[in-house]
Amino acid sequence: MWFSKSGSPHDGDKAEKRDGIHWRMPTAMAVCWLIGVGLAIGHHFYYYSLNGTIVPGQSQQEWSLRIGTGLAFLTKTFLTTAVGIACVQNLWWILRLKPVRLSTLDSMWDIRGSIFNFFDPFLWVRGPNVAILGLISWCIPLVTVVTPSTLSVQSTTGSVIRQQQMPAIDYDFVKFYTMGNGGPAGQSPSISRLVTGGMIQGTVPNIPAPAANSSYTLSFSGPLIQCSNSSDNVTQAVYDFAHKNYAQYTSFLAFEVETDNVTYGLYRALYPENNQFIAEYNGDRNGDIAGKTLITIWPYMGADRRWVVECGMYNASYTVNFNFTNGVQTTTITDLEVLGRVRSHRQHELPKPPNEEQLFAYTGMMDAFRDVLAGRCTANPSHCSDTRVVSSALVNSQAIWDLVFGDVDVGNTTYNSLGNFLDVISELGRNLTLNFFGNPYFLNTINGPTVDVYYSPNQNEYLYSQKNLLIAYGVSVFISLLCIIAGFLTMWDNGFAFTDSFSTILRATRNPRFDEIVPQDSTTGSDPPPEALARTRVQWVGLPSAASASGYESGRGREDGLGVAGLRPLSALAETEKGTGSGRGSANGGGEGERSPRSPIAFANRIRERKNYQATATVASVQERSPDGFI
């Protein structure tokens, strides 16, 4: 800042006289803007640190939003403060540049306090820069609406891995087989219900899930009912038998082959009471099919329509992925390796095999599978005896569908969308093994394997839309920067820094002529001001020259206030004339007019002001030159 000493016009004592721009206002304007920018950057990085993280709870979420709102509020506060300081400098610059009505000055002075001041048309005519800066100070707080909402919460699925024991298939004898007087009597009702239900339903039943959203992979050894096309020898034997015995009306036939002689099995299935035929064909061997279930569809037809499929029990190694999404189950066999054939085991053996209970379990499961399919269907008339094939999931194959409905579409099911018989029955055989995991009765929950379970809990996650925040803050910071640049330029052009405090008004209205224009009954300051007072024009003048100060000290000039700096009311004659907006020199005194312009951008406006200026008798006595301009 700059200081100089001069005598007091009242007591003659030496007093400090301030001349120049004090450091407080420019520093405050710059610091407020820098703090606002820093808070905006801090707000961005705070939300950025939360982006993608899990919301611990409702309380933490509320505090995150509170902190963001607080940062937005502080950013708005400091930016508007910087713009407000710049607005004040522009207001005093307007008062230096041209006379202004007191009513318009009221609108300028309170532009940041009442939005109704924007409806004063003279505000936009006499001080558009003040109006624009005031409007900006009103709009900057909108960032407190936009920026806090850039942090939101979305529902996501997390991932947690925990080790958990899973059940294993329990091959307890009593669960798969029943005992009679002479030993094992046959499959148990429990395994019959499990297999029958699985074959009718055709899908894996609901398996107890560790959680609504979880998954795990289980590897185990278990039974596998595997089906495949029969060999050419067996297929030809079936075809020959059908033609020889007039089996052209047989559309479906399923039976167990006790030996490798398929012809013997066919006779046993079609003529169980004819021992003569059984003995006659008991010696033929057509394939390795003993203990398997043989299924033939349209045995009398040619190879393009004839199906001969054999199903047997095998031991296999499974790797299965169990996945649960919102409680919806998906079971996928990722790896399946057949370990070997398991033949029927219906009696105890000595010495007892180490896996005898498992052999009985496999046999019981295979017997239950065969009992569902065993029997015969004829085409003319259409009739099925014993077999429940048309009630099973095998009806979803084209071959069995054709037995029931022909090759027509029924409801939403189209014939061409159905799979072939071998694929459907093979999938059914695999699913029957997985059915054990949906029935706790057949599971061992004590000695099961321990696996990694992947939990995917529903959780709330912070989502930060940084683009919206950066745009909002970027616009506010850039516009406020332009505002403080305008504030610095007008401050430089004024040669002083101003505030809008009461002490500023008190010091700037010491001109004695104010006592003349304020009626005695209006000194309370109550609203509204007298109309004549509101129409009075005032203008700011700088420090008096040495001659003016000397005249003031000797008594000359006190009456008209020519030796007093600050706001000065203009006479009625000066108010009625145009061109009084010539600037600082219109009421400036001699000393101020001698200062050279401080702003390089003032030159063009000074030419315009001088061209339009017409001095009055009152003003001409104190006018020396027009002030530096900014707009």
Backbone torsions as a table, in degrees:
resi	resn	phi	psi	omega
1	MET	NA	165.7	-179.2
2	TRP	-118.1	139.8	178.8
3	PHE	-127.6	148.6	171.0
4	SER	-146.1	159.1	-176.7
5	LYS	-111.3	141.6	174.7
6	SER	-153.1	162.4	-178.6
7	GLY	-76.7	151.5	176.9
8	SER	-77.1	138.8	179.7
9	PRO	-73.5	-9.0	-174.6
10	HIS	-104.3	-47.8	-174.7
11	ASP	-117.7	-6.9	177.3
12	GLY	77.7	-2.6	178.3
13	ASP	-71.3	156.8	175.5
14	LYS	-73.9	127.2	179.7
15	ALA	-135.8	155.5	-179.0
16	GLU	-78.1	128.7	178.5
17	LYS	-117.3	124.6	-176.4
18	ARG	-90.9	130.2	177.9
19	ASP	-138.4	118.2	-178.9
20	GLY	120.9	-177.8	-176.2
21	ILE	-89.7	119.3	176.1
22	HIS	-74.9	151.5	-173.0
23	TRP	-74.1	-16.6	-171.3
24	ARG	-65.3	-50.1	-174.8
25	MET	-69.4	-48.2	177.3
26	PRO	-62.8	-36.7	177.7
27	THR	-65.9	-44.7	179.8
28	ALA	-61.8	-40.7	-179.7
29	MET	-64.7	-44.9	-179.5
30	ALA	-69.2	-42.8	-178.2
31	VAL	-65.8	-41.6	178.7
32	CYS	-61.3	-41.1	178.8
33	TRP	-66.0	-42.9	179.7
34	LEU	-64.8	-40.3	177.3
35	ILE	-64.2	-40.9	177.6
36	GLY	-60.8	-42.7	177.5
37	VAL	-63.7	-42.8	179.2
38	GLY	-62.8	-40.7	178.0
39	LEU	-66.2	-38.2	177.4
40	ALA	-62.9	-43.3	177.7
41	ILE	-64.9	-41.9	177.4
42	GLY	-62.2	-38.4	176.9
43	HIS	-61.5	-42.9	179.0
44	HIS	-61.6	-48.6	-176.7
45	PHE	-70.8	-28.1	176.1
46	TYR	-66.7	-47.1	177.5
47	TYR	-67.2	-34.7	179.2
48	TYR	-64.0	-36.5	178.8
49	SER	-69.0	-25.4	179.2
50	LEU	-86.7	-20.3	-175.0
51	ASN	-59.2	126.8	177.8
52	GLY	82.7	-4.1	178.9
53	THR	-87.4	160.9	-177.6
54	ILE	-83.9	138.2	176.3
55	VAL	-77.3	114.6	-177.0
56	PRO	-63.6	-35.4	-178.0
57	GLY	-175.6	178.2	-177.1
58	GLN	-64.4	-40.9	-178.8
59	SER	-62.4	-44.6	179.2
60	GLN	-64.4	-36.6	177.9
61	GLN	-65.2	-41.6	179.2
62	GLU	-63.3	-40.9	-180.0
63	TRP	-68.5	-34.6	176.7
64	SER	-61.9	-42.2	179.0
65	LEU	-70.1	-36.1	177.7
66	ARG	-63.4	-44.6	179.9
67	ILE	-63.0	-43.0	178.4
68	GLY	-62.7	-41.9	177.8
69	THR	-64.7	-39.4	178.0
70	GLY	-63.5	-42.5	177.6
71	LEU	-63.8	-39.8	177.7
72	ALA	-64.5	-40.3	179.4
73	PHE	-64.4	-45.3	180.0
74	LEU	-65.7	-39.3	177.2
75	THR	-60.5	-46.4	177.7
76	LYS	-60.6	-42.1	-177.1
77	THR	-61.7	-47.8	-177.0
78	PHE	-72.0	-36.8	178.4
79	LEU	-67.8	-42.4	178.6
80	THR	-68.3	-32.5	175.7
81	THR	-63.7	-44.1	177.7
82	ALA	-61.8	-43.7	178.4
83	VAL	-65.7	-37.2	178.8
84	GLY	-62.9	-41.6	177.4
85	ILE	-62.8	-42.2	177.7
86	ALA	-63.6	-36.1	179.2
87	CYS	-64.3	-39.9	179.0
88	VAL	-63.6	-41.9	179.3
89	GLN	-63.0	-38.9	178.6
90	ASN	-68.7	-33.6	178.0
91	LEU	-62.0	-47.2	179.9
92	TRP	-69.3	-29.8	175.5
93	TRP	-64.9	-38.8	176.2
94	ILE	-63.3	-41.6	-180.0
95	LEU	-65.3	-30.2	174.2
96	ARG	-74.2	-33.7	-171.6
97	LEU	-76.9	-37.9	-172.4
98	LYS	-156.2	153.6	174.0
99	PRO	-67.2	145.6	-176.9
100	VAL	-133.9	136.6	174.5
101	ARG	-61.3	149.2	177.6
102	LEU	-63.7	-33.8	178.3
103	SER	-65.2	-39.8	176.7
104	THR	-70.2	-37.1	176.8
105	LEU	-63.1	-36.4	175.4
106	ASP	-60.1	-43.4	179.5
107	SER	-64.5	-40.3	178.2
108	MET	-65.5	-43.3	-174.8
109	TRP	-65.5	-36.1	-176.4
110	ASP	-105.0	23.0	-174.9
111	ILE	-62.9	-31.0	-179.5
112	ARG	-91.9	-0.8	-178.6
113	GLY	-106.4	-27.7	-178.0
114	SER	-138.4	127.5	-178.4
115	ILE	-72.0	-17.9	-179.0
116	PHE	-69.3	-18.4	179.0
117	ASN	-65.2	-22.0	179.4
118	PHE	-69.2	-15.3	179.9
119	PHE	-85.6	0.7	176.0
120	ASP	-80.7	110.8	-177.2
121	PRO	-64.2	-31.2	-179.6
122	PHE	-67.3	-24.2	176.6
123	LEU	-61.3	-43.9	-178.3
124	TRP	-74.9	-23.6	179.6
125	VAL	-83.5	-47.7	-174.7
126	ARG	-85.4	-29.4	-177.6
127	GLY	-142.8	64.5	-178.1
128	PRO	-63.1	-32.8	179.5
129	ASN	-66.9	-37.5	176.0
130	VAL	-65.9	-40.7	179.2
131	ALA	-63.5	-41.3	-179.1
132	ILE	-67.6	-44.0	178.6
133	LEU	-64.3	-38.4	176.4
134	GLY	-64.5	-40.1	178.0
135	LEU	-64.2	-39.0	178.0
136	ILE	-63.5	-40.8	179.2
137	SER	-64.6	-25.4	175.3
138	TRP	-79.3	-29.5	-175.2
139	CYS	-86.8	-27.5	-178.6
140	ILE	-57.4	-38.0	179.1
141	PRO	-60.4	-10.8	177.1
142	LEU	-63.0	-19.1	178.2
143	VAL	-64.3	-24.7	178.1
144	THR	-71.5	-14.4	175.7
145	VAL	-88.6	-38.6	-174.0
146	VAL	-82.3	-50.6	-168.3
147	THR	-67.4	-41.0	179.3
148	PRO	-62.0	-31.1	-177.8
149	SER	-76.7	-4.4	177.4
150	THR	-73.8	-12.7	174.2
151	LEU	-104.0	116.3	-179.7
152	SER	-127.6	179.6	-178.7
153	VAL	-126.1	132.1	176.9
154	GLN	-125.2	151.1	179.6
155	SER	-83.9	126.0	-179.9
156	THR	-131.4	175.0	178.2
157	THR	-112.8	122.7	-179.4
158	GLY	-88.7	-172.8	-179.3
159	SER	-144.3	119.5	178.8
160	VAL	-133.6	134.2	-179.4
161	ILE	-109.6	126.2	176.9
162	ARG	-137.2	145.6	175.7
163	GLN	-85.4	135.2	-176.9
164	GLN	-146.8	143.6	178.6
165	GLN	-80.4	132.2	179.5
166	MET	-110.6	151.6	-179.5
167	PRO	-73.2	158.7	176.3
168	ALA	-123.3	159.7	179.0
169	ILE	-67.1	130.7	-179.6
170	ASP	-98.8	116.0	-177.3
171	TYR	-95.2	37.6	178.1
172	ASP	-61.8	134.1	-174.1
173	PHE	-55.8	-45.1	-172.9
174	VAL	-68.1	-17.0	179.7
175	LYS	-82.3	-20.0	-176.7
176	PHE	-115.1	-23.2	-173.4
177	TYR	-136.5	155.4	175.9
178	THR	-113.0	156.6	180.0
179	MET	-107.3	138.1	173.3
180	GLY	-112.4	-169.3	-179.8
181	ASN	-64.6	-33.1	-176.6
182	GLY	-101.2	9.0	-179.1
183	GLY	127.2	-156.4	-179.7
184	PRO	-58.0	131.5	-174.4
185	ALA	-104.3	-25.2	-177.8
186	GLY	155.7	179.6	-177.0
187	GLN	-64.1	150.3	-177.9
188	SER	-77.9	156.5	175.8
189	PRO	-59.4	-30.4	-178.2
190	SER	-65.5	-45.5	180.0
191	ILE	-71.6	-30.5	177.0
192	SER	-64.8	-43.5	178.4
193	ARG	-64.8	-41.3	-178.6
194	LEU	-63.1	-47.7	-177.1
195	VAL	-70.5	-42.8	-179.5
196	THR	-62.4	-44.7	178.3
197	GLY	-63.1	-39.2	178.9
198	GLY	-66.5	-36.8	-179.5
199	MET	-73.9	-31.8	178.2
200	ILE	-75.4	-43.9	-178.8
201	GLN	-72.6	-42.6	176.6
202	GLY	82.7	-5.1	-179.4
203	THR	-126.5	168.5	178.2
204	VAL	-77.1	127.8	179.9
205	PRO	-68.1	171.8	179.6
206	ASN	-64.4	128.3	179.4
207	ILE	-104.0	135.0	178.6
208	PRO	-55.0	127.1	-176.7
209	ALA	-98.9	143.5	174.2
210	PRO	-60.7	-33.7	177.8
211	ALA	-158.8	164.8	-178.2
212	ALA	-60.4	-33.5	177.0
213	ASN	-123.8	97.4	-177.3
214	SER	-158.6	168.3	177.3
215	SER	-159.2	153.1	175.6
216	TYR	-158.7	160.7	179.3
217	THR	-117.0	130.4	-175.8
218	LEU	-122.8	130.9	175.7
219	SER	-113.7	132.7	-177.0
220	PHE	-160.3	164.7	172.3
221	SER	-103.5	137.6	-177.6
222	GLY	-160.8	177.9	-179.2
223	PRO	-73.0	151.4	176.2
224	LEU	-141.5	118.8	172.1
225	ILE	-88.4	105.8	-175.6
226	GLN	-107.5	132.3	-179.6
227	CYS	-117.6	146.6	-180.0
228	SER	-152.6	162.7	175.3
229	ASN	-66.9	140.0	179.7
230	SER	-71.1	163.5	179.8
231	SER	-67.7	166.6	179.5
232	ASP	-62.1	-36.5	179.7
233	ASN	-62.9	-45.5	-179.3
234	VAL	-67.1	-42.3	-179.2
235	THR	-62.9	-41.8	179.6
236	GLN	-68.2	-37.6	178.3
237	ALA	-63.2	-39.4	177.8
238	VAL	-65.2	-43.1	-179.7
239	TYR	-64.2	-43.8	179.6
240	ASP	-64.5	-40.8	-179.9
241	PHE	-64.0	-40.2	-178.6
242	ALA	-64.0	-40.2	179.5
243	HIS	-73.3	-37.2	-177.3
244	LYS	-70.5	-31.7	-175.8
245	ASN	-109.3	20.7	174.5
246	TYR	52.2	51.9	-179.1
247	ALA	-99.0	33.2	-176.4
248	GLN	-68.3	-18.4	179.2
249	TYR	-90.2	-4.9	178.9
250	THR	-78.9	119.1	-180.0
251	SER	-100.8	-25.7	-179.8
252	PHE	-149.8	138.0	177.9
253	LEU	-150.3	126.7	177.7
254	ALA	-131.8	135.7	-177.1
255	PHE	-160.7	162.9	176.0
256	GLU	-91.7	134.0	176.9
257	VAL	-96.9	112.6	-176.4
258	GLU	-77.3	-29.2	179.0
259	THR	-124.6	-177.0	178.2
260	ASP	-79.9	-0.5	-179.2
261	ASN	-89.1	104.3	-178.2
262	VAL	-68.6	-32.1	179.5
263	THR	-65.3	-40.2	176.9
264	TYR	-61.3	-40.4	178.7
265	GLY	-66.1	-37.8	178.4
266	LEU	-64.7	-42.0	178.4
267	TYR	-65.4	-39.6	179.3
268	ARG	-64.5	-33.7	-179.1
269	ALA	-76.9	-38.0	-176.9
270	LEU	-90.7	-34.9	-177.1
271	TYR	-129.2	68.3	-175.5
272	PRO	-62.6	-20.9	-176.4
273	GLU	-100.4	-1.1	-177.6
274	ASN	-96.0	88.5	-177.5
275	ASN	-68.9	-26.1	-178.6
276	GLN	-63.5	-47.1	179.3
277	PHE	-66.9	-35.7	-179.9
278	ILE	-62.4	-44.9	-179.4
279	ALA	-67.2	-33.9	-176.5
280	GLU	-65.9	-36.9	-175.2
281	TYR	-106.8	16.2	-175.5
282	ASN	-77.1	-9.5	-174.6
283	GLY	-98.4	-9.7	-176.6
284	ASP	-77.9	140.8	177.7
285	ARG	-123.1	118.3	-175.9
286	ASN	-114.3	-13.1	-179.0
287	GLY	175.6	170.6	179.0
288	ASP	-85.4	77.6	-175.2
289	ILE	-127.4	8.5	-178.2
290	ALA	-62.3	131.1	179.1
291	GLY	84.9	-3.8	179.3
292	LYS	-92.0	164.6	173.6
293	THR	-100.5	122.8	-178.6
294	LEU	-100.7	132.4	-179.4
295	ILE	-125.3	126.4	177.3
296	THR	-129.0	136.8	179.5
297	ILE	-122.8	127.9	-175.4
298	TRP	49.3	62.7	-178.2
299	PRO	-65.0	-21.3	-176.9
300	TYR	-82.3	-16.9	-174.1
301	MET	-80.8	174.0	177.2
302	GLY	-72.5	178.3	-173.9
303	ALA	-65.1	-25.9	-177.0
304	ASP	-73.3	-21.4	179.0
305	ARG	-116.0	-12.9	-176.0
306	ARG	-83.9	134.9	175.5
307	TRP	-119.0	129.2	171.2
308	VAL	-131.7	108.3	-174.3
309	VAL	-123.8	138.4	176.6
310	GLU	-118.9	135.8	-178.1
311	CYS	-121.3	133.3	179.6
312	GLY	-137.1	168.1	179.9
313	MET	-93.3	133.5	179.7
314	TYR	-133.6	157.2	170.6
315	ASN	-97.4	134.2	-173.4
316	ALA	-140.7	158.0	175.5
317	SER	-105.3	124.1	-176.3
318	TYR	-109.2	144.7	163.4
319	THR	-128.8	113.3	-171.1
320	VAL	-123.2	135.8	174.8
321	ASN	-102.9	122.1	176.7
322	PHE	-104.8	119.3	-178.3
323	ASN	-125.2	136.4	-179.5
324	PHE	-129.0	121.6	179.2
325	THR	-122.9	111.6	-176.1
326	ASN	52.1	38.3	178.0
327	GLY	85.0	-8.7	179.5
328	VAL	-85.9	126.6	-172.0
329	GLN	-93.6	137.2	172.1
330	THR	-131.8	121.3	-178.4
331	THR	-116.6	124.2	-176.4
332	THR	-130.6	125.1	174.3
333	ILE	-83.9	108.2	-177.2
334	THR	-86.2	-23.3	179.2
335	ASP	-152.1	133.7	-179.7
336	LEU	-140.5	121.9	-180.0
337	GLU	-126.2	121.2	178.2
338	VAL	-77.8	124.3	-176.0
339	LEU	-94.2	-27.1	-179.2
340	GLY	164.3	162.1	179.8
341	ARG	-77.4	141.4	176.2
342	VAL	-119.5	114.4	-179.7
343	ARG	-86.0	164.4	-177.1
344	SER	-59.5	139.0	179.7
345	HIS	-136.0	97.5	-173.8
346	ARG	-112.6	-2.3	180.0
347	GLN	-136.0	153.4	175.6
348	HIS	-67.6	147.8	179.2
349	GLU	-123.2	151.1	175.1
350	LEU	-122.0	128.3	-2.8
351	PRO	-70.6	156.1	-176.1
352	LYS	-69.3	124.8	177.4
353	PRO	-62.5	147.1	-178.8
354	PRO	-64.0	-24.4	-179.2
355	ASN	-113.1	35.4	-174.3
356	GLU	-63.3	-39.6	179.4
357	GLU	-62.0	-37.3	178.2
358	GLN	-68.7	-35.1	177.0
359	LEU	-65.3	-43.0	176.5
360	PHE	-62.1	-39.7	-179.5
361	ALA	-63.8	-43.2	179.3
362	TYR	-63.9	-42.0	-178.9
363	THR	-66.0	-43.1	178.7
364	GLY	-60.9	-39.4	178.8
365	MET	-66.4	-41.4	179.9
366	MET	-67.5	-38.8	178.6
367	ASP	-64.1	-40.0	178.7
368	ALA	-65.8	-37.0	177.0
369	PHE	-63.7	-45.1	-179.0
370	ARG	-66.0	-37.9	-177.5
371	ASP	-62.6	-29.9	179.2
372	VAL	-71.2	-36.4	-173.6
373	LEU	-94.9	-28.0	-172.9
374	ALA	-57.9	132.5	179.3
375	GLY	143.9	-172.3	-172.7
376	ARG	-137.7	143.8	173.4
377	CYS	-123.3	140.7	177.5
378	THR	-116.5	155.5	-177.0
379	ALA	-93.8	-28.2	-176.5
380	ASN	-142.0	95.6	3.9
381	PRO	-80.3	162.0	179.4
382	SER	-73.5	113.2	-175.2
383	HIS	-158.5	143.3	176.8
384	CYS	-124.2	132.4	178.1
385	SER	-117.4	133.1	177.3
386	ASP	72.0	-50.7	-173.4
387	THR	-70.2	147.5	175.8
388	ARG	-114.3	30.8	-175.4
389	VAL	-64.6	-35.8	-177.5
390	VAL	-74.0	-12.7	176.4
391	SER	-95.9	-4.6	-176.0
392	SER	-93.6	175.5	178.1
393	ALA	-69.1	-9.1	177.7
394	LEU	-67.6	-12.5	176.5
395	VAL	-67.4	-14.4	176.8
396	ASN	-80.9	6.5	172.1
397	SER	-100.4	152.8	-177.8
398	GLN	-62.4	-36.1	-176.3
399	ALA	-65.1	-47.2	-179.1
400	ILE	-76.0	-35.2	176.4
401	TRP	-58.6	-38.6	179.8
402	ASP	-64.1	-31.7	178.0
403	LEU	-67.3	-32.0	-173.7
404	VAL	-94.8	-48.9	-171.8
405	PHE	-115.5	-7.3	-170.3
406	GLY	77.7	-165.5	-178.4
407	ASP	-94.0	44.7	-179.8
408	VAL	-111.8	161.4	177.4
409	ASP	-87.3	142.3	179.2
410	VAL	-129.3	119.4	179.5
411	GLY	62.1	-131.9	179.4
412	ASN	-86.9	-0.7	-178.1
413	THR	-97.8	124.7	177.6
414	THR	-104.8	147.1	-176.6
415	TYR	-62.5	-39.6	-176.9
416	ASN	-71.6	-17.4	179.8
417	SER	-83.0	-8.2	-177.6
418	LEU	-81.7	150.1	178.9
419	GLY	-84.1	171.5	177.3
420	ASN	-79.2	163.7	-171.2
421	PHE	-61.6	-42.1	-176.0
422	LEU	-65.5	-41.8	179.9
423	ASP	-64.9	-41.2	-177.3
424	VAL	-67.8	-44.3	-177.9
425	ILE	-72.2	-28.9	176.5
426	SER	-68.4	-42.8	177.2
427	GLU	-64.8	-37.2	178.3
428	LEU	-62.8	-40.5	178.9
429	GLY	-63.4	-37.7	178.1
430	ARG	-70.4	-39.9	-178.7
431	ASN	-65.8	-29.5	179.9
432	LEU	-61.6	-34.6	177.1
433	THR	-67.7	-41.1	-179.8
434	LEU	-69.0	-19.5	178.8
435	ASN	-62.7	-24.9	179.4
436	PHE	-59.7	-33.9	-176.7
437	PHE	-74.9	-10.5	175.7
438	GLY	-96.6	-0.1	-179.6
439	ASN	-123.7	105.8	-177.0
440	PRO	-58.5	-22.0	-178.0
441	TYR	-62.7	-32.8	-176.9
442	PHE	-97.2	16.1	-176.0
443	LEU	-116.2	144.4	174.5
444	ASN	-104.6	109.1	-176.3
445	THR	-92.4	0.1	-177.0
446	ILE	-96.7	-43.8	-174.4
447	ASN	-106.9	24.2	-179.8
448	GLY	-74.6	164.1	-179.1
449	PRO	-74.5	155.9	175.3
450	THR	-100.9	125.3	-175.7
451	VAL	-129.0	165.1	174.5
452	ASP	-82.8	123.3	178.3
453	VAL	-105.7	125.9	179.7
454	TYR	-96.1	111.4	178.8
455	TYR	-93.5	138.2	177.4
456	SER	-124.3	74.7	-176.8
457	PRO	-72.4	148.2	173.2
458	ASN	-72.8	130.2	-176.6
459	GLN	-146.4	160.0	179.0
460	ASN	-95.3	135.7	-176.7
461	GLU	-128.6	138.6	177.5
462	TYR	-69.3	139.1	176.7
463	LEU	-128.3	119.5	-175.5
464	TYR	-109.0	119.6	176.2
465	SER	-93.7	81.4	-172.2
466	GLN	-67.2	-25.5	180.0
467	LYS	-60.7	-45.1	-178.5
468	ASN	-65.9	-40.7	179.9
469	LEU	-66.5	-44.1	-178.1
470	LEU	-66.4	-35.7	177.2
471	ILE	-65.8	-47.3	-178.3
472	ALA	-61.6	-49.4	-179.9
473	TYR	-69.8	-37.4	-179.7
474	GLY	-61.0	-44.5	178.3
475	VAL	-63.9	-44.7	-178.8
476	SER	-63.7	-44.8	-178.8
477	VAL	-66.2	-42.1	-178.6
478	PHE	-66.0	-46.0	-179.6
479	ILE	-65.7	-41.4	178.3
480	SER	-65.0	-32.3	175.9
481	LEU	-63.9	-43.3	176.0
482	LEU	-60.6	-37.0	-179.7
483	CYS	-65.5	-45.2	-177.8
484	ILE	-72.6	-27.4	172.6
485	ILE	-63.0	-44.3	175.5
486	ALA	-61.3	-37.4	177.6
487	GLY	-64.5	-42.8	178.9
488	PHE	-64.9	-41.5	-178.7
489	LEU	-65.6	-44.5	178.4
490	THR	-68.0	-35.0	176.3
491	MET	-63.0	-42.4	178.4
492	TRP	-64.6	-41.8	-179.6
493	ASP	-68.5	-37.0	178.1
494	ASN	-67.6	-36.4	-174.0
495	GLY	85.8	-1.3	-179.9
496	PHE	-139.5	161.7	171.2
497	ALA	-111.8	137.0	-175.2
498	PHE	-122.1	158.7	168.4
499	THR	-123.9	173.6	176.0
500	ASP	-106.9	31.1	-179.4
501	SER	-79.3	166.6	-180.0
502	PHE	-66.4	-36.2	179.3
503	SER	-63.4	-31.6	176.4
504	THR	-64.6	-44.9	177.9
505	ILE	-63.6	-41.9	-179.2
506	LEU	-60.9	-41.9	-177.2
507	ARG	-79.0	-26.2	-176.4
508	ALA	-89.4	-2.7	-178.2
509	THR	-120.5	38.7	180.0
510	ARG	-87.1	0.4	-180.0
511	ASN	-65.2	129.0	-177.4
512	PRO	-61.8	-21.6	-176.7
513	ARG	-69.3	-17.7	176.1
514	PHE	-63.5	-28.7	178.4
515	ASP	-67.6	-25.9	-178.0
516	GLU	-78.7	-32.3	-173.4
517	ILE	-93.0	-11.5	179.5
518	VAL	-97.3	114.6	179.1
519	PRO	-61.0	155.7	-178.0
520	GLN	-62.4	-35.4	-177.1
521	ASP	-82.4	2.6	-179.8
522	SER	-113.5	10.2	-178.1
523	THR	-74.5	-7.9	176.6
524	THR	-71.7	-21.7	-178.7
525	GLY	82.1	11.7	-177.9
526	SER	-70.2	155.4	-178.6
527	ASP	-91.2	142.5	-1.5
528	PRO	-89.5	165.1	176.8
529	PRO	-74.4	158.8	176.5
530	PRO	-58.4	147.2	-176.0
531	GLU	-63.2	-38.8	179.2
532	ALA	-64.2	-38.8	178.4
533	LEU	-67.4	-39.0	-179.3
534	ALA	-63.6	-29.4	-179.4
535	ARG	-84.6	-8.5	-178.8
536	THR	-67.9	136.2	178.7
537	ARG	-96.5	141.4	177.7
538	VAL	-128.9	157.9	178.3
539	GLN	-148.8	147.2	-179.6
540	TRP	-87.6	136.4	175.7
541	VAL	-123.5	153.7	-176.3
542	GLY	-85.0	-165.7	-178.8
543	LEU	-66.2	142.7	-178.9
544	PRO	-70.1	156.4	176.1
545	SER	-75.6	173.8	-179.4
546	ALA	-61.9	-39.2	-179.9
547	ALA	-65.7	-42.9	179.7
548	SER	-64.9	-41.4	179.6
549	ALA	-63.6	-38.4	178.9
550	SER	-65.6	-39.6	177.2
551	GLY	-65.7	-36.3	179.4
552	TYR	-66.5	-40.0	-178.1
553	GLU	-66.8	-33.5	-178.7
554	SER	-86.8	0.8	177.3
555	GLY	104.3	-18.6	178.5
556	ARG	-76.1	135.7	177.5
557	GLY	89.7	-7.3	-180.0
558	ARG	-70.5	-33.8	-176.0
559	GLU	-66.4	-41.1	179.5
560	ASP	-96.4	-2.7	175.4
561	GLY	70.6	24.7	-177.5
562	LEU	-71.6	-19.0	-177.7
563	GLY	-96.4	10.8	-176.2
564	VAL	-111.6	130.5	175.2
565	ALA	-81.7	161.3	177.0
566	GLY	114.9	-154.9	-179.9
567	LEU	-76.4	138.8	-179.3
568	ARG	-134.4	124.5	174.6
569	PRO	-71.9	141.1	-179.1
570	LEU	-94.2	153.2	-179.1
571	SER	-71.1	165.2	-179.3
572	ALA	-62.4	-34.5	179.3
573	LEU	-65.2	-40.5	178.9
574	ALA	-69.3	-30.9	-178.7
575	GLU	-68.3	-33.7	-173.7
576	THR	-81.7	-13.5	-177.2
577	GLU	-94.2	150.4	176.6
578	LYS	-86.4	164.5	176.6
579	GLY	87.4	5.1	-180.0
580	THR	-74.1	-3.7	175.8
581	GLY	-84.9	30.5	-176.9
582	SER	-76.6	-7.4	171.5
583	GLY	114.7	-157.4	-173.3
584	ARG	-58.5	-36.2	-175.0
585	GLY	-70.3	-14.0	-179.5
586	SER	-65.4	-23.1	177.2
587	ALA	-151.2	43.1	-165.1
588	ASN	-101.6	-22.5	-171.7
589	GLY	82.6	172.3	-175.4
590	GLY	-74.5	-37.0	-173.1
591	GLY	-65.7	-38.9	-175.1
592	GLU	-72.1	-29.2	-177.9
593	GLY	-71.1	-14.4	-178.0
594	GLU	-84.8	-12.8	-176.9
595	ARG	-71.9	138.4	176.4
596	SER	-75.9	152.3	-178.8
597	PRO	-62.5	140.3	179.9
598	ARG	-93.6	-18.9	-174.2
599	SER	-111.6	129.2	177.7
600	PRO	-68.8	-16.0	-179.3
601	ILE	-91.7	4.6	-177.1
602	ALA	-86.9	-15.6	-169.2
603	PHE	-62.5	-47.7	-176.4
604	ALA	-63.7	-42.8	-179.3
605	ASN	-67.7	-32.4	179.9
606	ARG	-64.6	-37.7	178.0
607	ILE	-61.6	-43.9	-179.9
608	ARG	-63.9	-42.4	-178.5
609	GLU	-63.1	-42.9	-179.6
610	ARG	-66.4	-36.7	-179.3
611	LYS	-64.8	-38.5	-176.1
612	ASN	-87.6	-12.7	-171.6
613	TYR	-76.5	135.8	172.7
614	GLN	-129.6	111.2	-174.5
615	ALA	-72.4	144.5	173.8
616	THR	-100.0	171.2	-178.9
617	ALA	-64.1	-36.1	-177.4
618	THR	-76.0	-45.5	-174.2
619	VAL	-76.8	-31.4	-174.8
620	ALA	-63.0	-25.2	-179.0
621	SER	-68.0	-21.7	-176.8
622	VAL	-118.8	-4.0	-175.5
623	GLN	-90.3	133.5	176.5
624	GLU	-121.5	-38.8	179.0
625	ARG	-158.9	162.3	177.2
626	SER	-79.3	153.6	-176.7
627	PRO	-77.3	166.9	173.5
628	ASP	-63.8	140.1	-178.9
629	GLY	-104.4	164.0	176.4
630	PHE	-126.1	-39.7	-178.5
631	ILE	-93.3	NA	NA
